[in-house]
């Protein structure tokens, strides 16, 4: 799940991503990712991030916030909330104010769950094309033993690497074998792959993006 949440943040520009799991009509966060380039500026040594505080939230049928999650599950379409601090019914309104979160989006996740991603500065539009990724493919590939994932996006005349994920265990093997990780993704990003090329293998295509899975 970490791979999926990281790639979701990379492609959308989000500050964080959460995975909400529905078990017996009780919805809780079961995984989180925080974009290291967009650190929570209110933090000190004794405080928690927005994502960490969301781990304690439990949504149920009496919570109006459940509506936003349920819509994403039922309709399989993005449910967008810009200016989220203005929603007086939103359970996490004060938490959003505390951490400066202004925009939140819910999208369909794997296994019947829901992915939430949010930002302090970005306001997404309803199309959210840059946020759509082959989520099930990514999760299934990691479960099946993939060591890394690279997302390539057409930037004619070449493909551009826009996101990546490497299993910590595989990265550890590179360090163990070579004494370092050989700057794997930086080296990959220097490779020029023409948009007309068929050289990308083991990939899936969605929303005009190539996802390389190895």
C-alpha positions as CSV (number, residue, x, y, z in Angstrom):
1,X,0.0,0.0,0.0
2,X,2.9,2.3,0.6
3,X,3.8,2.2,-3.1
4,X,0.3,3.2,-4.1
5,X,0.1,6.1,-1.6
6,X,3.5,7.4,-2.6
7,X,2.7,7.3,-6.3
8,X,-0.7,9.0,-5.6
9,X,1.1,11.8,-3.8
10,X,3.8,12.1,-6.5
11,X,1.3,12.4,-9.4
12,X,-1.2,14.7,-7.7
13,X,1.2,16.9,-5.7
14,X,-0.5,16.0,-2.5
15,X,1.0,16.6,0.9
16,X,-0.2,13.2,2.2
17,X,-2.3,10.2,1.3
18,X,-4.4,7.8,3.5
19,X,-6.0,4.5,2.9
20,X,-9.4,4.0,4.5
21,X,-10.6,0.5,5.1
22,X,-14.2,-0.5,5.7
23,X,-14.6,-3.4,8.1
24,X,-18.2,-4.2,9.3
25,X,-19.2,-0.6,8.5
26,X,-16.4,0.8,10.6
27,X,-14.0,2.9,8.5
28,X,-10.5,3.6,9.7
29,X,-7.2,4.5,8.3
30,X,-5.0,1.4,7.8
31,X,-2.1,3.0,5.9
32,X,-0.6,6.5,5.4
33,X,2.1,8.3,3.4
34,X,3.5,11.7,3.9
35,X,5.2,13.6,1.1
36,X,8.7,14.4,2.5
37,X,9.0,17.5,0.3
38,X,5.9,19.1,1.9
39,X,6.6,18.8,5.6
40,X,4.0,19.8,8.2
41,X,5.3,23.2,9.3
42,X,3.6,23.2,12.7
43,X,5.5,20.2,13.9
44,X,7.8,20.1,16.9
45,X,9.4,17.3,18.8
46,X,6.2,16.5,20.7
47,X,3.5,16.9,18.0
48,X,2.0,14.6,15.5
49,X,1.4,15.1,11.7
50,X,-2.1,15.4,10.2
51,X,-1.8,11.8,8.9
52,X,-0.8,10.5,12.3
53,X,-3.7,12.2,14.0
54,X,-6.1,10.7,11.4
55,X,-5.1,7.2,12.6
56,X,-7.3,7.8,15.7
57,X,-10.4,8.8,13.6
58,X,-13.3,6.3,13.3
59,X,-16.1,6.9,10.9
60,X,-19.5,5.2,11.1
61,X,-23.0,5.7,9.9
62,X,-23.7,8.6,12.2
63,X,-20.8,10.6,10.8
64,X,-21.5,13.0,8.0
65,X,-17.8,12.6,6.9
66,X,-18.8,9.1,6.0
67,X,-20.7,10.6,3.0
68,X,-17.5,11.7,1.3
69,X,-15.9,8.3,1.7
70,X,-19.1,6.4,0.8
71,X,-19.6,8.3,-2.4
72,X,-16.1,7.4,-3.5
73,X,-16.8,3.8,-2.8
74,X,-20.2,3.7,-4.4
75,X,-19.7,5.8,-7.5
76,X,-16.0,4.9,-8.1
77,X,-15.5,8.6,-9.0
78,X,-13.3,11.2,-7.3
79,X,-15.1,13.1,-4.6
80,X,-13.4,16.5,-4.2
81,X,-13.6,18.9,-1.3
82,X,-11.8,22.2,-1.8
83,X,-11.8,24.8,1.0
84,X,-12.4,21.9,3.4
85,X,-12.1,24.2,6.4
86,X,-15.3,25.9,5.5
87,X,-17.4,22.6,5.9
88,X,-18.8,23.1,9.4
89,X,-20.1,19.5,9.4
90,X,-16.8,17.9,8.5
91,X,-15.5,15.8,11.5
92,X,-11.9,16.7,10.9
93,X,-12.5,20.4,10.2
94,X,-10.5,21.6,13.3
95,X,-7.8,19.1,12.5
96,X,-7.5,20.6,9.0
97,X,-7.3,24.1,10.4
98,X,-4.6,23.0,12.8
99,X,-2.5,21.6,10.0
100,X,-3.5,24.0,7.2
101,X,-5.1,21.4,5.0
102,X,-7.4,23.1,2.4
103,X,-8.2,20.5,-0.3
104,X,-9.0,16.8,0.1
105,X,-10.0,14.2,-2.5
106,X,-11.4,10.7,-2.1
107,X,-10.9,8.1,-4.9
108,X,-11.7,4.4,-5.2
109,X,-8.9,2.2,-3.8
110,X,-8.2,-1.5,-4.0
111,X,-10.0,-4.1,-2.0
112,X,-13.1,-1.9,-1.6
113,X,-11.2,0.8,0.3
114,X,-10.8,4.5,-0.3
115,X,-7.7,6.6,-0.9
116,X,-7.7,10.1,0.5
117,X,-5.1,12.6,-0.5
118,X,-4.9,16.3,0.5
119,X,-3.0,19.5,0.2
120,X,-2.4,22.8,1.9
121,X,-2.0,24.7,-1.3
122,X,-3.3,22.8,-4.4
123,X,-6.9,23.1,-5.5
124,X,-7.7,20.2,-7.8
125,X,-10.4,20.4,-10.5
126,X,-13.1,17.8,-10.9
127,X,-11.4,16.0,-13.8
128,X,-8.3,15.1,-11.7
129,X,-6.6,13.5,-14.7
130,X,-3.2,13.8,-13.2
131,X,-4.4,11.8,-10.1
132,X,-5.7,8.7,-11.9
133,X,-3.4,5.7,-11.8
134,X,-3.8,1.9,-12.2
135,X,-4.2,1.4,-8.5
136,X,-5.1,-2.3,-8.5
137,X,-2.2,-3.1,-10.9
138,X,0.3,-1.5,-8.5
139,X,-0.9,-3.2,-5.4
140,X,-1.2,-6.6,-7.1
141,X,2.3,-6.3,-8.6
142,X,3.9,-5.6,-5.2
143,X,2.0,-8.5,-3.7
144,X,3.2,-10.7,-6.6
145,X,6.8,-9.9,-5.9
146,X,7.7,-6.8,-7.9
147,X,10.9,-5.1,-6.6
148,X,10.2,-1.6,-8.0
149,X,7.7,0.5,-9.9
150,X,8.4,3.5,-12.2
151,X,5.7,5.7,-13.7
152,X,6.6,7.2,-17.0
153,X,4.6,10.0,-18.6
154,X,4.8,11.2,-22.2
155,X,6.7,14.4,-22.5
156,X,7.5,14.4,-26.3
157,X,9.8,13.4,-27.8
158,X,10.5,11.2,-24.8
159,X,8.9,9.6,-21.7
160,X,9.5,11.4,-18.4
161,X,9.8,9.5,-15.1
162,X,7.2,11.1,-12.8
163,X,7.1,8.7,-9.9
164,X,8.9,5.7,-8.5
165,X,8.9,3.2,-5.6
166,X,11.5,0.6,-4.6
167,X,11.0,-2.1,-1.9
168,X,13.2,-1.3,1.1
169,X,14.4,-4.9,1.0
170,X,15.5,-4.7,-2.6
171,X,17.2,-1.3,-2.0
172,X,19.0,-3.0,0.9
173,X,20.2,-5.8,-1.4
174,X,21.7,-3.2,-3.8
175,X,23.5,-1.6,-0.9
176,X,24.7,-5.0,0.4
177,X,25.9,-6.1,-3.0
178,X,27.4,-2.8,-4.4
179,X,28.0,-0.8,-1.2
180,X,25.3,1.7,-2.3
181,X,22.0,1.7,-4.2
182,X,23.8,2.8,-7.4
183,X,21.4,5.7,-7.6
184,X,19.0,3.4,-9.4
185,X,16.1,5.9,-10.2
186,X,18.4,8.8,-11.0
187,X,20.2,6.5,-13.5
188,X,16.8,5.4,-14.9
189,X,15.6,9.0,-15.3
190,X,18.6,9.8,-17.4
191,X,17.6,7.2,-19.9
192,X,15.8,8.7,-22.9
193,X,12.9,6.6,-24.1
194,X,11.1,7.9,-27.2
195,X,7.3,8.0,-27.0
196,X,7.3,5.9,-30.2
197,X,9.3,3.2,-28.5
198,X,8.0,-0.3,-27.7
199,X,11.0,-1.0,-25.4
200,X,9.1,-0.6,-22.1
201,X,8.3,-4.2,-21.0
202,X,6.2,-5.5,-18.1
203,X,4.1,-2.3,-18.1
204,X,0.4,-1.3,-18.1
205,X,-1.1,1.8,-19.8
206,X,-3.7,4.0,-18.2
207,X,-4.6,7.7,-18.5
208,X,-1.7,8.2,-21.0
209,X,0.9,7.0,-18.5
210,X,3.2,4.0,-18.6
211,X,3.7,2.1,-15.4
212,X,6.9,0.0,-15.5
213,X,6.7,-2.9,-13.1
214,X,9.7,-5.2,-12.5
